[in-house]
Amino acid sequence: MSITPRQLKDGTTVYDVRCYMGFKSDGTRDRRCITVKTKRAAQLEESKMIAERDAMRGRSGKMTLSQYIDHHYWPVARGRLAATSLDTYIIEIDKRIKPNLGNVDIRDINRKMIQRMVDKIPTRSVARKTIGTLKTILNEAKGDGLIISNPATAKFSMPPDGRKRDNGLVLTTFDQIDDFAAIVSQRASQSVQRVVMLGVYQGLRPEERYALNWDDIDLESQTITIKEAYVMASKEHGGTQLKATKTELSTRTIPMHPRLSAWLVDIPRTDGAFIKGVHGRRLSPSTSRKQWTRFLADNPDVPPITLENMRHSFATAYLAAGGRIEVLSKILGHSNIQTTINRYYRPSVDTLRDDIFIG
């Protein structure tokens, strides 16, 4: 192993990092040489080579998890992760992974260390994000030859579920939805009305509603095409971002509900986003939540359905009206019909009472 400075013809100094790794599969010697611009970069490359060589020999490497993330994982990940995913990774790495495991040699990380980190996390959903992020990072390290196995793939004792934003309130029939929508149409602003109507009559996810453009709404064919999602991102990445839909099957064209179609007839068609804020730009998710919270506070007689549960309400009312679960799964854009059954079908007590006497 050596680091050798070398001067180029233009006077620039570079550093050659050389290391004997052992033998290749064909029996020839495996010698590596990498040229970098700074001594610091050379030292990091040397550490990586030593760790890779020692991993193959069953010894611990000489690179901490923080060093690997900063100098080897991030340069690649930043270029391929979506802004929202990048934000999540930054939070998990900076708040949980580095404080707990950052100074540990990457070859020494084991299940017990990860479990101790998980034990400090208050909720199951956050723990899953943390473990998922760590698993991805260590998979890259495994691919680089720094570790032989990924300890983050083990099973862990998880913390309890946290408090969900979902308050459990769902409208169970289209009669209830009609009454709800009528009040919103009479009292709410234009943007609130559009967010509600797309939720309770089409079952769109909130991020799909915000991303919808007028060009996606075809009154002639009575269809709506969902192609993108509009989600929150960090200020560093612009605050919001248009991205691909949640899954491949979430990109879909679905029939328009007759009540939504009748409501749309009286709305003047414009260009661009279907739901806009006061300044004429696409309504952001955070602004939409604030508007809905304010509307509910000003109208205490309105059922406090969350923006997410408008979709749940559509699904439950659709099935209560005799709709087929497999068709609903396509309308909602699920990749697995079991998701539709487990998460979106919430029959009322009256429905259960009626069904129990069938036959």
N, C-alpha and C positions, 0 to 999 in steps of 0.2 A: 504494500500500500504506500502510495506516495502522492504528494502534491508538488508540482513543479511549475514555477512561473516561466512564462515564455513571452518574448516580445515579438509582435508582428511587424511587418514592413512599415506600416504607418505609425509605428511607435507605441501602439496600444499593447498593454500587458494583459495576457490571459493566463489561465491556470489549467494545467493538465492534471486530471485526477486518474491515477492508475491503480488497479487492484487485481490481484490474482484470486479468482473465485473458486478454483478447484478444477474439476474436469467436466466436459460436456458429455452428452449421451453417446457420442461417437468415439469417446476416449481421448479427444484432443484437449489441451489445456484451455481453460476459459479465462482469458485476460480481458479486462474492461479498461477503456480509456474514454473519459468524458472531458470536454473542454468548456470552461465557464469563464465569465468575465471578471468575477471578484473572488477574493480569497475566502470570504464568508460563504459564498455559494459553493466553493470548492470543498470547504469543511463539511457542509451539509450533505453534499453528494458523497463524500468519503464516509460519513456516518451511515448513509443509506446503503452503500455498498457493503460496509462491514456488517450491518444488520442483516442484509440479505445473505451474505456468505455464512454468517454465524447461524442463521435460521436453518440453513441446509445442513449445518454440522450439529444441530441440536443445542446450541448455546444461545443465551439471551443476546438480543441486539443492543445497539447503543444509540437509540433514538427514542425520545419521549413522544407520547401521543400528540402533544401540542406542536412539537417540531414537525411531525409528519403532516398534521392538518395544515399548518401555516405554509409550509414550503413544498408540499407535494400534493395534498388533497385539494386545497382551495384553488390553486392555479388552473386545475382541470374542471372542478365542479362549478366554478363561477361562470364558466363559458357555456355550460350545458343545462344548468338548472333554470327553471322559470323563476321570475322575480318573487312570486309568492312562496315557492318552495325554498328559495334562497333565504328569504326572511325567516322562515321556520327553522332552517338549519342553523342560521346565525344565532337565533335565540337559544336553541337547544345546546349548541356548542359553547357559547359564552356563559350561559347561566347555569348549566348543569354538567356538561361533559368535561370541559376544561377544569373547572374548580375541583372536581372529584377525581379525575383521571389524567389530567393534563401533564403532570410531572412524573407519571409512571412510564417506565420503559415499555414500549408498545408490545414487546414480547412477553412481558410479565403480567399483562392484564388478564384477569380470569373471571370466572362466573361470580365468585364471592365478592370481588371488588365491585362488579357491576350491580350485584344485589344490594350492597351497602349504599350505592348511589340511588337506586330505585327506592330504597326505604326512606330516603329524605324527600321524595316527591309526594305531594299531597293527594293527587288524583290519578286514577287509572288512565284517563285519556292522555294526560301529559306524560306519564311514564311510557306509554306506548310510542309517543312521538320521540322521546329521548332514546329509547332502545332502538327504534327504527333508524334514527339518525346515526347512532353509534354503529349499528350493524352495517349500514352502507359504507361508512368510513373504513371499518375494519375489513370489509370485503375488498375494498381497493388496496388496502395494505397486504392482504393475502395475495391479490393478483400481482402485486409488486414483489412478492417473495419475502416480505418481512416477517410474516407469521404463517404458520402451517394450518391453523384452524381458527375459526371465528367464534370467540366465547359469547358474543352477543346473540348468537342463534339459540342459546340454551333457553329453558323455561325458567321464569322468575316468579316469585311471589309478588303479586301486584297490589298496589294500594286500592282503597275503595273508590267507587264511582263518585265523581263530584256533582255539584248542583248543576243541572242542565238549564239552558236558556229556555227550552221547551217547558211550558207551564202545564202541558197535558190537555189543555182545552181544545176540543175539536168539534166542528159542526158536522153532524152525522147524516143530514139529508139535504137535498137540493132546495127544499122549501125553506129550511133554515138559512141556507146560503143566499137564497133570493132575498129574504128579509134583511140579512146582513148587508148584502151588496146594495140594496135600495137605500139604506141609511147612509152608507159610505158615498154613494153617488150624489146624494142630496147635500151632504155636509162637508165632504173632504175636498182638498185641493186636487187639481188635475193629476199631478204626479202620484199622489196617494191612491186615487181612484184606479189608475192604470196598474199600479203595483198589486192592488187587491184583486182586480178583475182577472189578471193573468194567473194569480195564485189560486183563487177559489173556483174558477171556471176552466182552467187549463192544467192546473197542477204543476206549473213550472217552478223550478227551484228559484230562490230569490236572485241568485247570480245570473240565471238565464233570463229572468225578466228584465234586469238592468241592461243586459247585452242586446236585447231585441231591437231591431231596426224596422222602420216602416216597410222596407223592401222585403222583410221576412214574413209580412202579413199579406196573404192573398185572399181578398174578399171574394174574388170571382170563383176560385176553386175551393174556398172555405177551408184553407189550411194555414198553419203556422209552421215555419221552419226554424228550428233551434240549431245554431251553428257555433255559438261562442258563449263564454261566461265572463261576467264583469265582476272582478273581485278586488278586495282591498290588498294593497301592498304597502311597504314602508315608504316614508317620504323620500328616501334615497332612490327608490324606484318609481317615483311619480305619484305615490299615494293610491293609485288604482291601476288596474291592468286588465285588458281584454286577453283572454286565453282560451285554449281549447276547452270543450265541454268535459264534464267529469270523467266520462268513459266514452269509448268508441260508439256505443249504442245510444249515448246521450245526444249525439248529433242526429237529429231526426226531423221528419216532417209529420205533423199530427193533424187530425181533423179539428176544426174550430167548433167549440161549443156554440149551439144556436143562440144562447143568451148573450154570449160575448159578441157574436156576429151582429146581433140586433143592436147592441150598445155601440159598436164601432161605426155603424152607419152614419151616426150624427156627428162623428168627430172629424174635423177637417184634416186631410192627409198632408203631411209635411215631409221634409227630407231628413235623413239621419236617424238618430235614436228615437225610439218610440216613447221612452220615459225621460223627460228632461227636467233639469232643475230651473231655478228662477233666472239663471243667466243664459239659458238656452243650450247648456252643455248636458251631456249624458249624466243622469242622476247617479251620484255615488252611493255605494251601499251604506256608508255611515250616515249620510244625510237622510237616506230613506228610513233608517231605523229611528233617527231623531224625529222625523216627521210623524211616523206612526205612533211613537211613544207620546208625542204631544197631542195627536188626535185622540187617542184613548183617554188621556188625562182630561181633555176638554169635553169628552162625550162618555161619561161614566155608564150610560145605559147601553153602550155598544159592547158586545162580548169581546173580551181582551184576547183575541186570537193572535198568536205570534205570526210573524211573517213566514216562518218555516211551517207552522201548522195550518196555514192556508192550503198548502200542498197536501197535507194529511187530510184536511177536511174534504178536498176534492176527491181524493182516493176513497175515503170512507163513504161519501155520498154516492159516488159512482157505483160502488159495489152494492150499496143498499138499494139502488135503483134497478139492480138486476144485471149490472155490467159484469163481463167476464174478467177474471183475475189475469189471464194471459194477455188480454188486450190492454188492460190497465198497465201492466208491466211495460208494454211497448210505449204507451202514451207517456209514462213517467220517465222513460229512458233508462230502465234498469238493465244491467247485464245478467242478472240472475232473478228469476221469478220469486225465489225464496225471500229475497229482500223485500219485495212488494208485500208478501204475506206477513212477514215478521214485523216490519216497521211501519207500514202504511195502512193496514186494515185494522180499524178500531171500531168494531161494532158497538152500538149502544145497547143498554140493558133491554130496551124495547125490541130491538132486532133479535137479540138472543132469546127473548121470551117468545117471540113469534116463531122463530126457527125450531125451538125445542118441541113444539107441538106439530111440526110437519110430519105427515104420515100417521 
